Structures are given as structure tokens and as C-alpha cells.
């Protein structure tokens, strides 16, 4: 047996970042460079098959931009919300995706449409892996990735390897910070996500407005033709010192600080990398406050872990997903 | 080079469980059997040197019971509270020991007194290791050990190996359960330990009594000639349905449930083993309630980890410590 040509290992691979709001796809070269990319909104209607069709369309578009057929890719990795079974390619409990609270064979179905093998993983776990290997987490042996966006997700690298536990480790968003506190969108009370998840923050803002509270948040939303409060809308309102936006962001920061400190007391990692839509958007302004805020909750406040903003920005998702097939 | 006789590896070793209340020592044979043991109260006065002297005396007594000189032991392992630096033998920040908030070369000093090598480790980390290798945690790949006693400590086994992080991982007692909640003895607020640690529970009971609350807790304490509320006193009062004891134990159970659930959401371990003085004492009665209580806080309540009571009881500490030198 000989090796002819470049071989499969050096072929470009695809990366898919499947989120509740958008689908981002890219073709990634041997040196982790983005050769082509495309993105589109995640379907709000329909079900898993529609989402898979949208992923395939977006991936084809990215491949066209990179001048390659999807069937010629060395494989496609998908980072998806919920419980990803790598062995079977089944994605379960992806509550942020339409009609996906059950299980669906995402890997096999997408593979049929693209003509190449597909490997799936949890979105924040692959995002954490990308930050560890190529981003702000480089050089650390242990790492907590915190993805502050629509929800609050997380991933763990322990001893240089992803720690998945029974498949679902890293759920820093479901760390309790206040027993009997705010009810999260999944019903759990007083968790980090119930205070800091973008969806929960928006729900709270809507309740406050219904009670007569003034804010520019929803005016900005309408002006931009959006249906929900995006990270950039929160950032704009915060810069304009909108009272409600600042208050809800403060609450989010406090919850993130407390939850991260609890996690650090338990797993004692060297570094915490904060990413996600809000994390990256508020990287310079609020992430330092999240770091300061951990002090009162740390067992050893004079020995905090390093805290850094995700270095790969929006690309972390697709780069980490692509690592699943490398 | 040949091997003559039994060799050093098969020599009995010593195990020391250094706690805030008592020092337990044992000589452990090749098959993990206890060949001799001794225990004494931890000195309340003096400083580190007095504690080391007390350990040496107790270890000598155990060795005498086993019919061996301490210098003939294959080594002595010490499980100690606080931050144990295995490489240097220095123990730091052991706030439960007299005048030990700083650092002291426990390993080297004890080695001089015993005439054999000494390896130190964190008490709950070695206790977790013992449960994993020989106790209720056998057969699991990942494990959270929760030691519910004077304080609330914990240890982690992940992927079949102890996970120490930067040296201090496993501190489930310092997981937050209620932001702005009860103040713990170390100043941290709203942690598991602030509700469930035996010292914190006693402090709370004293405050309630000062406010005129009735309880048999302190009468039992005087009757038994104790200076503090031991696990057995709590158990006796609970069996007699003492109102205050039941209330404070309920609070402790709720905090333990919430903290353990948060930890499980983060690290997704296969099993949780509950030990420690109170944990073992209330193993049949309250540990099942701790397990039930995790439900409302678990991200996946229909997929809880196994929860078991520590199988080695009081011996876990010395057995785990002995493993440090094996």
C-alpha cells in the first residue's frame, strides 16, 4: 500500500456551527485557514429535517466559495446544541432548534446530502476545544470555556483533553447561583443561565416593559428589523447607558462571576475563556468585571485562574467543529 | 540485581487521617488490611509542631499494636486538610488545625520523627481515592466524593484518575447555593458548607439557642462530656425528633442536594459517594434524601448519577492515606 497524492488527511474539511439563531459553515484548510464560508438564519419553523437541509445548503455555498465540492471534503464536523452522540451521529434534546427536543440522526442525514462523512459534537465543547488548541486557551493544561450567548454553555478541557463526563459535562449555565431564584427558560431556577442567558434577559426585559419600565432596547430592535434582542442591540443600549439594559447586564455579570467561581472551586482550572455572542461583544468591557466579581466567591481569591476573552471570535465554532474530523 | 525477601513494596505502610477533631492512624498490610490502629484528639492548642508530635505518637502506638517499628514501615501517607504539596511535603492553609493558616513542612518533620518517608495529600482527595479503589466508588470511571463532616470537603476522580486541578480541586463545600446567603466560617457566603458543615450548623444552633430556641442538642453534648456537637449527638437529637436539629439537618440536606446537582451539571460524573462523619452517620436516612433533592436542580433529572454512601466508613481516611505511599 502506498500513499498517492495529498491523501485524505490533507483535504480541506468542513465545519458547521449550528446555533439556535444562525447556522455558520466554513471550509477549513490544512493550516486552519478559512477557505470559504457561508451563514444563514436557523429555520424557526419545521423540524430537524429542515434544519439539516439548511445546513447542507449553507455548507454547499461555503464549498462553492472555496472552489471544492462537498463530496471532496475530508469530512464535515458539526458543533450542535444539546446532546451529541458521536458514535451514532444522533443529536438529542436540542431545545433551541425547532421541534428537536427528541432525537434525530443529524450525522447520517447530513452525510447523505453532502456526500462525505459527518462527525457531530456539542457546540460549546467543540468551541472550547478550538480555544484550547488555537485560541485564548493555548498553553493551559486545564480550561473552562464559558459561552455567554442565547443561553450560557460551557466546555471543559482537563489535563489537555476534553472532559465530557457521561456526554454532557461543562454545563456551567446550569450551575446554581441562587436557590429559589429566577426561573430559567428550561424551568430550572436560580441558575447562571436564568440570569445571564440572552433569551432569559430578553424575557425579563419584556416583562419589565409590560410593567411600564422604559428602555430603548426594543426601539433599537425594531429600527434594525430584528425579532429579538441581539448581542449588538444589548451592546448599543449599554453604550447609551440605557437603565434597564445596564441593570440586566449587571445581573448577568454577577451571576456569571458567582457560577464561574463555584466551578473554579470545584475543578480548579488554570484558565477560563469567555466566548459566545455576548461574551465576545462585551469582551473588553464586562469580562473584566466578571473576573473581578469572582473574588468574593473564590475559595482562594489571591490565586484566581487566568480569565481571557475567546480569541477566535465567531470563527471558534466552525474551527472547533472542523477539528472533529481532523 | 536480585530481589531478596519480601522487598520494600510489600512492607506494611502507615496511613494518617489528620482531621480538625481527631488524628486516626493505622498500619496497613499488603492486602489493605488494618494491622494496627490508634487515634487521639487533634491538639486544640499550640501549633503545627504539636500536631506533628501528636501524629508521631499515634502512629507509633499503631505500629506497636501491629508489632512493627515505624522505621520499618514502607512509608507513611498523611491525608490532611488544606493544601498539600506532595513534592515538598508542605501543608498550607489548614484552618481547622491550630495556628496552621500558613505553611509548615509536615512531611519532612514527621519523617524525622518516624524514621521513614512521608507522603502527604489532601484528606478528602485521598478519601475519595480510597472509595474509588476499595469502597463504594469501585467500578465507576468518574466520581465525586463528598465528605460531610466538620466542614464539607470533596474529591474528584475523572477518567479513573484523581483530578487535582492546580492542587485544590473538589471543593464542593465551597460551591455556591445561595448568593448572599448564610455566612460560612471562612467568610464565604451561601456555600454548601455554610449550611451543611457541622461547625456552621453548631454555630447556627448556638445562635438560635441564644435567641431562646429550645433544643436537646446541648444537653446531649453536656451529658456525653463533649465540647462540640458531634455527628452522634446530631444523630441522637434527630432520632428524638428535636425540632431545631431536624430543621438544621433539613437545611443541610437541601444545600448538599443543590451543590451536588450543580457539580453534576458541570462535570457529569457517573457516581457521587457521600462520606464524612455526618455522611456516614446519616447514610441510611438522609443520604437518600440528598439524592432525591438533587432532582429539581439537575439539568437531566431522569439521568442522575449513582449516589452511594462511603463504604469504608471511618477507615477510608487511613486507607486512602496509605495509598499515597503504595
Boltz contact constraints between the chains, C-beta under 6 A:
constraints:
  - contact:
      token1: [A, 165]
      token2: [B, 267]
      max_distance: 6.0
  - contact:
      token1: [A, 165]
      token2: [B, 268]
      max_distance: 6.0
  - contact:
      token1: [A, 166]
      token2: [B, 268]
      max_distance: 6.0
  - contact:
      token1: [A, 168]
      token2: [B, 268]
      max_distance: 6.0
  - contact:
      token1: [A, 169]
      token2: [B, 267]
      max_distance: 6.0
  - contact:
      token1: [A, 169]
      token2: [B, 268]
      max_distance: 6.0
  - contact:
      token1: [A, 171]
      token2: [B, 265]
      max_distance: 6.0
  - contact:
      token1: [A, 171]
      token2: [B, 299]
      max_distance: 6.0
  - contact:
      token1: [A, 174]
      token2: [B, 265]
      max_distance: 6.0
  - contact:
      token1: [A, 174]
      token2: [B, 299]
      max_distance: 6.0
  - contact:
      token1: [A, 175]
      token2: [B, 262]
      max_distance: 6.0
  - contact:
      token1: [A, 176]
      token2: [B, 177]
      max_distance: 6.0
  - contact:
      token1: [A, 176]
      token2: [B, 258]
      max_distance: 6.0
  - contact:
      token1: [A, 176]
      token2: [B, 262]
      max_distance: 6.0
  - contact:
      token1: [A, 176]
      token2: [B, 297]
      max_distance: 6.0
  - contact:
      token1: [A, 177]
      token2: [B, 176]
      max_distance: 6.0
  - contact:
      token1: [A, 177]
      token2: [B, 179]
      max_distance: 6.0
  - contact:
      token1: [A, 178]
      token2: [B, 178]
      max_distance: 6.0
  - contact:
      token1: [A, 178]
      token2: [B, 179]
      max_distance: 6.0
  - contact:
      token1: [A, 179]
      token2: [B, 177]
      max_distance: 6.0
  - contact:
      token1: [A, 179]
      token2: [B, 178]
      max_distance: 6.0
  - contact:
      token1: [A, 179]
      token2: [B, 258]
      max_distance: 6.0
  - contact:
      token1: [A, 258]
      token2: [B, 176]
      max_distance: 6.0
  - contact:
      token1: [A, 258]
      token2: [B, 179]
      max_distance: 6.0
  - contact:
      token1: [A, 262]
      token2: [B, 175]
      max_distance: 6.0
  - contact:
      token1: [A, 262]
      token2: [B, 176]
      max_distance: 6.0
  - contact:
      token1: [A, 263]
      token2: [B, 266]
      max_distance: 6.0
  - contact:
      token1: [A, 265]
      token2: [B, 171]
      max_distance: 6.0
  - contact:
      token1: [A, 265]
      token2: [B, 174]
      max_distance: 6.0
  - contact:
      token1: [A, 266]
      token2: [B, 263]
      max_distance: 6.0
  - contact:
      token1: [A, 267]
      token2: [B, 165]
      max_distance: 6.0
  - contact:
      token1: [A, 267]
      token2: [B, 169]
      max_distance: 6.0
  - contact:
      token1: [A, 268]
      token2: [B, 165]
      max_distance: 6.0
  - contact:
      token1: [A, 268]
      token2: [B, 166]
      max_distance: 6.0
  - contact:
      token1: [A, 268]
      token2: [B, 168]
      max_distance: 6.0
  - contact:
      token1: [A, 268]
      token2: [B, 169]
      max_distance: 6.0
  - contact:
      token1: [A, 297]
      token2: [B, 176]
      max_distance: 6.0
  - contact:
      token1: [A, 299]
      token2: [B, 171]
      max_distance: 6.0
  - contact:
      token1: [A, 299]
      token2: [B, 174]
      max_distance: 6.0
